[in-house]
Amino acid sequence: MVLHRISAFSRHVPRYNRWYSTVVQGKGAFSIPIIDFSSFRTANSQSDKQKTAKEIVSAFKESGFIYLSNHGISSDEVQQTFQKSAEFFKLPSSVKDKLAWEDPRSNRGYVTVGRERVTQSADPNEIAALRQKAPDCKESMEIGRDWDSEWKNQWPQEQDVPGFKQRMLDFYETCHELHVHVMRSIALGLDLDEHFFDNKIDEKCHNLRLLSYPPIKTDLLQNEGQARAGAHSDYGTLTLLFQDSVGGLQVQNPHTGEYIAATPVPGTIVINVGDLLARWSNDVLRSTLHRVVAPPAKAISDTQGLTPARQSIAFFCNPNFSAEVSCLPNCGTPAKYPSINAGDYIVGRLAVTYT
């Protein structure tokens, strides 16, 4: 076992006492460290800021994942957002289906169970076959920036989920602000100017995804490759993941290929590097495969079990869709990838993910 001391964060997670353990599997230690972000946001000196920035970048180089504590988003705001998300998913299918996701350029609206199949493949035929054989066992609601002149969010009627729209708009802004600060820490950790990314992410071209994993009988999870969400990496710069206590997220150890549980840690946000940031950094920062599996099931018969429901909220951070992504300074030569338009890349990945 490798033990990471939580220090100041321990008072927020009493059930973990003063220590949080991360299993080491096979060759090469694999850990997802807990990083106290208050030492960056309220640093008294540039050296203090730099120290936290280096910790974040070091983790993103090794595992591509961190737990961020003292991140500045209140537990009340997170709980209120989860509550409104739960209220939405309790709506009848006939209501939710009227808000259906329609176009990868929009990436907005409701996605019913089985419509999405996340995977590393870019082959539409292969993805269609995977979707038929082992669809993702989840439903989601996708929300983008609400002022977009071309693509509109699909909001439920106010009377159906009172306060839903305003809660999600507020949370969108809260998550964008955190994204800006974490990208500043990455810039410093890569020895760039702290504000290097500011004008490359200020158009808020993100995606707020509300996720509901309904209870499912265990026999439906026995197909080869079946999971609540299949193994994949994310598309953009960073993902901010808010988990409930049920768990199920697993991260692949890049040294061994084994999957390690990213156990929910109260008060933290799981943050991981996406494919575009890995590409931007010339693979200095690691975009790591992860998946969602079912936690232990409750027996409902001698031969059948039922997994518990799970909720999560993912904020997929993207560069401005007008941004050109090419090898960052200080990230080595030669560049492994040609320059690419961020919007074209994201839309292309989405287009083959859904039916």
Disulfide bonds with the S-S distance in Angstrom:
none
